[in-house]
């Protein structure tokens, strides 16, 4: 993922890279939350 970003874009400001990193972390956390809620519901039922 980071390799693709580095290839497509030239050196970007650190603020933009921090923003993209936070965005990816949020997406990963949301995905993990959905997985956990699905597993918990399946386990309870």
Secondary structure, 3 states (H helix, E strand, C coil): CHHHHHHHCCCCCHHHHHHHHHHHHHHHHHHHHHHHHHHHHHHHC
